Amino acid sequence: MKGYKKYKNIHSISYIIFFSYLFIISISNYDFGGNKDYIPYFIIIPFVIYCGIALLTEVLIRKEISISRSERKQKTLDSKAYNSVGMSTLSRI
């Protein structure tokens, strides 16, 4: 849990920034430079950036979890192999 907490924080910060940006645009009297053709880009580009950050953090979290599981499994296998060094074959069963 501690290993991927930083990725959850990055996702939370990007979430807050994106929706704060949308909120500011929605309540402000911003005219987008007078050119109405560019208005969708002021919403789509930040949304794509937010989705990219969300996807990247999800991938990094899953990668961190799989690494943690493999390390835990390796430690378990190593400890079992170490504990059975001096035993006979029948006592290992």
Backbone bond lengths (Angstrom), bond angles and torsions (degrees), N, CA, C in turn:
res aa  C-N    CA-C-N  psi(-1)  N-CA   C-N-CA  omega(-1)  CA-C   N-CA-C  phi
1 M - - - 1.443 - - 1.528 110.61 -
2 K 1.320 116.17 -41.09 1.456 119.29 -178.28 1.517 111.82 -67.83
3 G 1.328 117.39 -29.11 1.455 121.42 -175.54 1.513 113.98 -67.83
4 Y 1.308 118.18 -33.08 1.455 119.45 -177.83 1.518 112.89 -111.93
5 K 1.326 117.21 15.15 1.461 120.62 176.43 1.526 110.51 -65.21
6 K 1.322 117.64 -33.58 1.462 120.72 178.91 1.527 111.34 -64.39
7 Y 1.337 117.41 -34.08 1.464 119.90 178.61 1.520 110.93 -71.14
8 K 1.327 117.34 -36.70 1.463 120.80 176.38 1.523 110.49 -65.67
9 N 1.328 117.33 -36.09 1.456 120.59 177.07 1.528 111.19 -66.11
10 I 1.316 117.16 -41.44 1.470 120.99 177.36 1.518 109.98 -61.08
11 H 1.327 116.95 -43.69 1.463 120.57 179.26 1.525 111.13 -64.29
12 S 1.308 117.25 -42.52 1.469 120.88 179.69 1.523 111.69 -63.56
13 I 1.318 116.54 -42.14 1.465 120.53 178.74 1.516 110.99 -64.28
14 S 1.325 118.22 -43.88 1.463 120.30 179.27 1.524 111.24 -65.92
15 Y 1.324 117.35 -35.08 1.461 122.16 176.64 1.524 110.65 -62.74
16 I 1.315 116.48 -47.15 1.460 120.98 -179.79 1.521 110.87 -64.30
17 I 1.311 117.37 -42.90 1.470 120.99 -179.63 1.519 110.87 -64.54
18 F 1.327 117.93 -44.49 1.461 120.62 -177.64 1.526 111.33 -63.53
19 F 1.324 116.98 -48.81 1.456 118.23 -177.42 1.521 112.15 -74.32
20 S 1.329 118.44 -25.55 1.466 119.90 171.28 1.520 110.37 -66.71
21 Y 1.322 116.29 -40.86 1.462 121.50 176.94 1.528 110.48 -60.30
22 L 1.329 117.17 -46.86 1.467 119.91 178.36 1.521 111.62 -63.36
23 F 1.324 117.06 -38.81 1.459 120.75 178.95 1.525 111.11 -64.86
24 I 1.318 116.92 -43.13 1.468 120.77 179.17 1.526 110.62 -64.10
25 I 1.318 116.94 -42.29 1.473 119.75 177.97 1.522 110.66 -63.89
26 S 1.324 117.10 -38.81 1.467 119.36 -176.00 1.525 112.74 -71.20
27 I 1.332 118.60 -33.32 1.463 118.88 -177.42 1.527 113.41 -96.71
28 S 1.330 117.62 -12.69 1.465 119.30 -178.09 1.523 110.45 -85.64
29 N 1.299 114.76 166.50 1.459 122.02 178.91 1.531 108.79 -102.97
30 Y 1.300 115.98 51.46 1.467 122.07 -177.06 1.521 108.98 -85.48
31 D 1.345 116.98 131.73 1.463 120.23 -175.76 1.526 113.43 -99.74
32 F 1.328 118.30 4.01 1.477 123.86 177.46 1.519 112.63 57.13
33 G 1.294 117.35 35.05 1.455 121.59 175.85 1.511 114.14 74.35
34 G 1.301 118.21 13.56 1.457 121.25 177.88 1.514 114.54 80.27
35 N 1.308 119.17 -7.85 1.460 121.70 -179.37 1.524 108.92 -103.36
36 K 1.297 116.15 110.30 1.466 120.74 -175.20 1.525 113.23 -77.06
37 D 1.318 117.74 -12.42 1.469 120.35 179.10 1.532 112.54 -70.19
38 Y 1.323 116.78 -24.73 1.461 120.56 -176.10 1.522 113.30 -92.80
39 I 1.300 118.55 -4.05 1.461 121.40 -176.62 1.538 112.50 -58.92
40 P 1.334 120.72 -44.60 1.478 118.57 179.32 1.535 113.80 -60.65
41 Y 1.321 116.61 -29.50 1.462 119.67 -179.47 1.518 112.15 -69.92
42 F 1.328 117.52 -26.28 1.456 120.68 177.18 1.528 111.99 -70.60
43 I 1.321 116.71 -15.32 1.463 120.89 178.47 1.533 110.80 -108.33
44 I 1.316 117.28 -41.49 1.466 121.14 -175.06 1.522 112.22 -69.25
45 I 1.327 117.70 -44.95 1.466 120.40 -176.83 1.530 111.74 -63.44
46 P 1.348 120.09 -46.82 1.474 117.67 175.12 1.527 113.10 -63.56
47 F 1.337 117.50 -33.43 1.460 119.98 177.31 1.520 111.31 -65.23
48 V 1.316 117.48 -42.37 1.468 121.07 178.48 1.528 110.23 -64.66
49 I 1.330 117.08 -39.09 1.461 120.30 177.73 1.526 110.31 -64.60
50 Y 1.330 116.45 -43.70 1.471 120.02 177.97 1.529 110.83 -61.52
51 C 1.328 117.46 -45.14 1.473 120.53 179.40 1.523 111.16 -62.54
52 G 1.325 117.01 -38.50 1.459 120.61 177.06 1.517 111.93 -62.88
53 I 1.328 116.50 -43.21 1.465 120.49 178.25 1.522 110.25 -64.88
54 A 1.339 117.08 -42.88 1.469 120.52 179.97 1.526 110.76 -63.08
55 L 1.320 117.09 -43.39 1.462 120.88 179.43 1.530 110.86 -65.55
56 L 1.321 116.64 -43.65 1.463 120.43 -179.55 1.524 111.22 -63.60
57 T 1.324 117.72 -42.51 1.462 119.04 179.14 1.521 111.29 -66.59
58 E 1.326 117.79 -36.45 1.469 120.11 177.82 1.534 110.58 -64.14
59 V 1.323 116.65 -42.18 1.468 120.36 177.98 1.526 110.48 -64.09
60 L 1.330 117.04 -43.08 1.463 119.98 -179.87 1.523 111.90 -66.45
61 I 1.329 117.79 -36.41 1.461 120.84 177.24 1.518 110.38 -64.68
62 R 1.326 116.87 -45.50 1.469 119.91 179.68 1.526 111.24 -64.33
63 K 1.327 116.98 -37.61 1.462 120.74 177.95 1.533 110.44 -65.46
64 E 1.325 116.68 -42.61 1.460 121.26 178.39 1.529 111.45 -62.97
65 I 1.325 116.91 -39.88 1.466 120.77 178.73 1.525 110.62 -65.85
66 S 1.333 117.19 -43.00 1.463 119.33 -179.76 1.526 111.53 -66.29
67 I 1.322 117.15 -37.58 1.467 120.09 176.84 1.523 110.03 -64.94
68 S 1.322 116.18 -42.25 1.468 120.29 179.19 1.523 110.86 -62.42
69 R 1.315 116.55 -42.80 1.474 119.91 179.33 1.521 111.44 -64.23
70 S 1.340 117.17 -42.68 1.459 119.65 -178.88 1.521 111.08 -66.98
71 E 1.339 117.46 -37.05 1.465 119.90 176.95 1.528 110.83 -66.01
72 R 1.319 116.82 -41.65 1.461 121.44 179.03 1.527 110.38 -63.89
73 K 1.337 115.83 -41.38 1.462 120.04 179.54 1.528 110.16 -65.75
74 Q 1.324 117.07 -40.60 1.453 121.16 -180.00 1.531 110.41 -65.34
75 K 1.324 117.29 -40.20 1.465 119.92 177.49 1.525 110.79 -63.41
76 T 1.326 116.92 -39.99 1.459 121.06 179.04 1.524 110.60 -64.00
77 L 1.326 116.14 -44.40 1.473 119.75 179.14 1.520 111.17 -64.82
78 D 1.330 117.21 -41.09 1.460 120.47 179.41 1.513 111.44 -65.30
79 S 1.319 117.99 -40.71 1.460 120.03 -179.12 1.524 111.11 -68.96
80 K 1.326 117.46 -36.19 1.465 119.96 177.33 1.522 110.98 -67.56
81 A 1.320 117.21 -39.71 1.464 120.28 179.10 1.521 110.40 -67.51
82 Y 1.314 117.63 -38.12 1.454 121.37 179.71 1.530 111.31 -68.95
83 N 1.298 117.77 -37.32 1.464 121.35 -178.13 1.515 112.60 -71.54
84 S 1.313 117.89 -23.04 1.465 119.51 -176.29 1.523 113.20 -102.27
85 V 1.314 118.61 17.22 1.468 120.70 -177.13 1.518 111.93 -66.94
86 G 1.284 120.07 -46.30 1.463 122.09 -174.61 1.512 114.37 -91.29
87 M 1.301 119.97 7.89 1.457 122.67 -175.82 1.520 111.23 -93.07
88 S 1.302 114.06 156.62 1.441 118.55 175.15 1.523 109.48 -79.88
89 T 1.311 117.46 169.13 1.460 122.18 -177.59 1.506 112.45 -63.11
90 L 1.327 117.69 -40.44 1.455 120.76 -177.81 1.534 112.06 -69.05
91 S 1.309 117.92 -31.62 1.475 119.26 -178.41 1.521 111.40 -79.15
92 R 1.315 119.50 -13.41 1.472 123.00 177.27 1.519 111.90 -77.96
93 I 1.286 118.05 -18.91 1.471 121.85 -174.67 1.472 112.87 -71.94
